[in-house]
Amino acid sequence: MAQEGDRAPDFELSDSDGNTVTLSDLKGQQVVLYFYPKDDTPGCTTEALDFTALSEKFANTGTIVLGISPDSPSSHCKFRDKHGLTVRLISDPEQTAANAYGVWVEKNMYGRKFMGIERSTFLINKNGKIARIWRKVKVKEHAAEVLAAAQELAQ
């Protein structure tokens, strides 16, 4: 499981447009990776809209925001277009990144156990190290809290 201070695990995945995204290509920039369970569900939509609303402020700190879920690129594309999202959505269908970051976990809902994404966010510094981790995220005010941490880290 990834910890604060660790080198952020690299990945090579596709975004909603089918373009390849690797974390190592973003070295020298701050990166927010927010893992979310599923496109177009209430909490995930709110979280994506909140990050989108703050995207200019993140950009002003030199921070790139990436949303990652197991959904397909085409699902991400529909989700993005339906809600006017500006955050880049990354597809992790094999849970490669989710496993590397320790967010693919056993969940329990109504007595049924299943594997899924634990809503989590990672702030990665310009040197590729994990500066801050939020696990078991509650969506309300989360994007603003991550922005404050990104602004502090950028100073």
N, C-alpha and C positions, 0 to 999 in steps of 0.2 A: 504494500500500500504506500502510495506516495506521501511524503511528509514535507512540512515546511523546511526549507534549506536544501532539499534534494534537488539534483538536476531533474528538470521536467522531462518525463519520458517522451521521446520523439514518436511521431506517427506519420503515416502516409495514407490519407483518406480522400474521398471525393466530396466536393461541395454540392449545393443544389443545382449548379449548372454543369456538373460533371468534371470540373477542374480539380486537379490534384492539389491537395494542401498538405504541406509537411511543416511541423513545428520548427524544425531546424532552419527552414527558409525565412522564418520570422525573427531570427536571432538579431539582437540589436534594437528590438522594439519590445515594449511591454505587451503582454498578451493576457486576456481574460478568456479562460475556457470555462464555459458553464455547461454542465451536463444536465440534460432534462429527459424525462421518460418518453414523451410521445407528442408528436405534432398535433396541433389543433385540439388539444384538451384544455379545459379551463385554466388550470394553474400554469401550464406551459405556455399558453397564449399570453397570459398576463405577464409572465416573466420576459418573454420575447418582446412584447410591446414596451415594457419598462426599459429594457436595454436599448431598444430602438429609439425611444424618446430621449435617451441620454447619449446617443451615439456621437453627436457632435462634441459633447464635453469629453467623452473618452478620447476621441480623435485629437482634441486639443492637448491632451496629456501624452500623446504619442502611443496610445493604447489601442490595440486591435481586439475586438470582441468576437469570439467564435462560439456558437451554440452547437453542441454535439448531442445527437441521439441515435438510436439504432435505426431510425426511419430511413427509407430510400431517398436518393437524390430527387426523384420525381415527387415524392411526398413532401420533401422540404420545399421544392419549387412551388407547389400548390399552396402550402402553408404560408410561405413568404408573400406570394402574390395576393392571396386572399386577405391578408392583414396588413399589407404594405410594409413589411419588415425590411429593415436595412442591415441588420446584423447578418453576418455570413453564417449559414447553417451547414454543418458538416455531418455526413452520413457515416455511421460506425456500425454496419449491419452484423459484423462478426464480433463486436464488442472488444476490438483490439485495444483502442484507447481506454475504453471504460475499465477493462481489466488492468491495464497498466497503471491507471490512476486509482484503482481500488474502489470504483463506484458501481461495478456490476455485482449486485449483492442479492441474497435471498430476502424476499419481502413477504409480508403476511397481510392479506386483506380478507376480512370476513372469514378467518380460519383457513383460507386457502394459501398455500405457500407457492411461490414462483420466483424466478430470477428476473431482475429488472434493474433499472438505473436508480441509484440513490441521488436525488437532486443535490448536486454539489458544484462548487465553483472554485477555480484555481487562478490566482494572480501570479503570473510569471514575470520575473524581472528581465531587464535587457540582456543579462548574461545567461539566460535560460534556466535560472533556478526558481523554485517555487517560493514566493515571498509570503503568500497567505493562502489559507484554505478555509472554505466554508463547507461544512458537511450537513446533511439533513436540513437543507435550506427551506426556510419559510419564505414564500415569494414576496409578501408585502414589504416594501422598502428595501428589498435586497439589492436591487441594481444601484440604488443611491448609495448604499453602504459600500459596495464594491467600487463605485466611482470615487468615493472619498479615500479609500485605500490606494487606488491607482494614482490619484492626485498627490497624495502624501509620498508615495514611492517615486514619483516623477521629479520631486524636488531635489 
